[in-house]
Amino acid sequence: MKSILLAALATLTLSTALQAQETVRIATEGAYAPWNFLDDSGAPAGFEIELGNAICAQAELTCEWVINDWDSIIPNLLAGNYDLILAGMSITDERRQSIDFTQNYFPPDPSRFVATAGAGLDFANLSGVRIGVQGGTIQASYAEQNYSAGNTIVAFTTADQAMADLAAGNLDTILADGAYLEPVVTASGGSIEFVGEEIMIGGGVGGGIRKDDAEFKSTIDGAITALKADGTVDELIAKWFEGRGPYFAE
């Protein structure tokens, strides 16, 4: 009986401590639509912004958003500049060496190549090709490991910069998340198309958390579990990723 009371007290203490925290700071890139971007007023918007706000409401936490460049988003988490990353970040073993992750809130999704229409790329014998990637992504690592011999891997600060260089003719192809590329291909009116095969990398998209924040991770995971069960996560995926889901609702 005593152990049960102590466990209950510990849970209550944890909950009270989290709620007493002034503000939970959530970092996002703000440059990876529809996952996250800045709207016309300069405010964060997109799938992960709405999801993050729902997580905070479910967990009864006060949260604020921090915009941070992708290439320094993990170092600044480790430095304590914010508490959670929601930025289209795929769960990988490599990243787990430095940070922890929540459960995924978007399932494993194929990475895809795109090129201008009629490019005629031969992926069975790719040579002399300029491949664009966003630096620090799972696609950048994959391209370096599998396509750097005989080709040029060009890393960009943002995915949109890579897309602009493809449109300008400075790249032959781009490797990126399929969920990011689908609306780009659709909006291109046929000028950009998928090429090559789908590539499955990573274990879905989750929130990045410091390894020593186990209690905070448990709180965020609990909120995500509840939002999956009541259909909120699937509703947000359907809203921001046309034709996707449902994935999680029971």
C-alpha positions in Angstrom: 0.0 0.0 0.0 2.8 2.3 0.9 4.5 1.7 -2.5 1.3 2.5 -4.3 0.9 5.8 -2.4 4.5 6.7 -3.1 4.0 6.0 -6.9 0.9 8.1 -6.9 2.7 10.9 -5.2 5.6 10.7 -7.6 3.2 11.0 -10.6 1.4 13.9 -9.0 4.7 15.6 -8.3 5.8 15.1 -11.9 2.5 16.5 -13.3 2.7 19.5 -11.0 6.3 20.2 -12.0 5.5 20.1 -15.7 2.5 22.3 -15.4 4.5 24.7 -13.2 7.1 25.1 -15.9 6.8 28.6 -17.3 6.9 27.6 -21.0 7.7 24.6 -23.1 9.7 25.8 -26.1 9.1 23.9 -29.3 11.6 24.3 -32.2 10.6 24.0 -35.9 12.4 24.9 -39.1 9.6 27.0 -40.6 10.8 26.2 -44.1 9.4 22.7 -44.9 5.8 23.0 -46.0 3.4 21.4 -45.4 5.1 20.1 -42.3 6.0 23.6 -41.0 6.4 27.0 -42.6 5.8 30.7 -42.0 2.5 32.1 -43.1 2.0 35.5 -44.7 2.2 37.2 -41.3 5.4 35.5 -40.5 3.8 33.2 -37.9 4.6 29.4 -37.8 2.0 27.3 -39.6 1.5 23.8 -41.0 0.9 20.3 -39.9 3.4 20.2 -37.0 2.3 23.6 -35.7 -1.3 22.4 -35.3 -0.2 19.1 -34.0 2.2 20.7 -31.4 -0.6 23.1 -30.2 -2.9 20.0 -29.8 -0.2 18.2 -27.9 0.3 21.1 -25.5 -3.5 21.4 -25.0 -3.8 17.7 -24.3 -0.9 17.8 -21.8 -2.1 21.1 -20.3 1.2 22.7 -21.1 1.9 26.3 -22.0 4.1 26.3 -25.2 5.8 28.7 -27.5 7.4 28.2 -30.9 11.0 28.9 -31.8 12.2 29.1 -35.4 15.6 27.5 -35.9 17.7 26.6 -39.0 17.7 22.9 -39.8 21.5 22.5 -39.6 21.7 23.6 -36.0 18.4 22.4 -34.7 19.8 19.4 -32.8 22.8 21.2 -31.3 20.5 24.0 -30.0 18.2 21.4 -28.4 21.2 19.9 -26.7 22.3 23.4 -25.6 19.0 23.8 -23.8 17.6 26.6 -26.1 14.3 24.7 -26.4 12.7 21.5 -25.1 11.2 19.8 -28.1 11.8 19.6 -31.9 8.8 19.2 -34.2 10.4 19.7 -37.6 9.7 16.8 -40.0 12.6 14.9 -38.3 12.8 11.2 -39.2 13.7 8.8 -36.4 17.0 7.2 -37.1 19.6 5.2 -35.2 22.2 7.8 -36.0 20.2 10.6 -34.4 19.4 8.4 -31.4 23.1 8.6 -30.6 22.7 12.2 -29.5 19.0 12.7 -28.8 15.8 10.7 -27.9 12.5 10.7 -29.8 8.9 10.6 -29.0 6.8 7.9 -30.7 6.2 8.7 -34.3 3.3 11.0 -35.3 3.8 10.3 -39.0 4.5 6.7 -40.3 7.6 5.7 -42.2 7.3 7.4 -45.6 9.3 6.7 -48.8 11.8 9.2 -50.0 11.5 10.0 -53.7 13.6 11.5 -56.5 12.1 14.3 -58.7 13.4 15.8 -61.9 12.2 18.1 -64.6 9.9 16.4 -67.0 11.6 14.3 -69.7 15.0 14.4 -68.0 15.5 10.7 -68.9 17.7 9.7 -65.9 18.8 6.1 -65.8 18.9 5.2 -62.1 20.3 1.7 -62.9 23.5 3.5 -64.2 23.5 7.0 -62.7 26.6 8.9 -63.6 27.6 12.6 -64.0 24.4 13.7 -62.3 23.9 16.6 -59.9 21.8 15.4 -57.0 20.3 18.0 -54.7 19.5 17.3 -51.0 18.8 19.3 -47.9 21.9 19.1 -45.7 21.7 17.1 -42.5 18.8 15.0 -43.6 18.4 11.2 -44.0 18.3 11.8 -47.8 21.7 13.6 -47.7 23.3 10.7 -45.9 21.7 8.1 -48.2 22.8 10.0 -51.4 26.4 10.3 -50.1 26.5 6.6 -49.3 24.9 5.3 -52.5 25.3 7.9 -55.3 28.4 10.0 -54.6 30.6 7.8 -56.8 30.5 9.4 -60.3 27.9 12.0 -59.3 27.9 15.4 -57.5 25.8 15.6 -54.3 24.8 19.3 -53.7 23.6 20.1 -50.1 21.3 23.1 -49.5 20.3 24.8 -46.3 16.6 24.3 -47.1 14.6 22.0 -49.3 13.1 25.0 -51.1 16.5 26.2 -52.2 17.2 22.8 -53.8 13.9 23.0 -55.6 14.7 26.5 -56.9 18.0 25.2 -58.3 16.3 22.3 -60.0 13.9 24.7 -61.7 16.8 26.9 -62.7 18.5 23.9 -64.4 21.4 23.8 -61.9 20.4 20.3 -60.7 19.4 17.1 -62.4 17.4 15.6 -59.6 16.4 16.0 -56.0 16.0 13.4 -53.3 13.6 14.3 -50.5 10.7 13.1 -48.4 7.8 11.9 -50.6 5.3 13.8 -48.4 7.2 17.0 -49.0 7.5 16.4 -52.8 4.0 15.3 -53.6 2.4 18.8 -53.4 5.4 20.3 -55.3 4.9 17.8 -58.2 1.2 18.4 -58.2 1.6 22.2 -58.2 4.2 22.1 -61.0 1.5 21.3 -63.7 3.7 18.5 -65.1 7.0 20.4 -65.3 8.4 18.3 -62.4 7.9 14.6 -62.1 8.8 11.6 -59.9 11.7 9.5 -61.2 13.4 6.3 -60.1 12.2 4.1 -57.3 10.9 4.9 -53.8 13.4 4.5 -51.0 12.4 3.7 -47.5 14.7 5.4 -44.9 14.0 6.0 -41.2 11.3 5.0 -38.8 8.7 7.7 -39.3 8.7 11.2 -38.0 8.8 12.0 -34.3 9.6 14.8 -31.9 13.2 15.2 -30.8 13.9 15.4 -27.0 17.1 15.5 -24.9 18.1 12.1 -23.5 17.9 13.2 -19.9 14.3 14.5 -20.2 12.6 11.1 -19.7 9.7 12.5 -17.7 9.0 15.2 -20.3 9.2 12.5 -23.1 6.6 10.4 -21.2 4.2 13.4 -21.0 4.5 14.2 -24.7 4.2 10.5 -25.6 1.0 10.3 -23.5 -0.5 13.3 -25.3 0.4 11.9 -28.8 -1.1 8.5 -27.8 -4.4 10.2 -26.8 -4.4 12.3 -30.0 -3.9 9.2 -32.1 -6.7 7.4 -30.4 -9.2 10.2 -30.7 -8.5 10.7 -34.4 -6.8 14.1 -34.1 -3.5 13.1 -35.7 -5.2 11.4 -38.6 -7.4 14.5 -39.1 -4.4 16.7 -39.2 -2.5 14.4 -41.6 -5.6 14.4 -43.9 -5.8 18.2 -43.8 -2.2 18.8 -44.7 -1.2 15.8 -46.8 -3.9 15.2 -49.3 -4.9 11.5 -49.8 -2.8 10.3 -46.8 -4.1 8.2 -43.9 -5.9 7.2 -41.8 -3.0 5.7 -39.9 -3.5 5.7 -36.2 -7.1 6.0 -35.0 -8.5 2.8 -33.4 
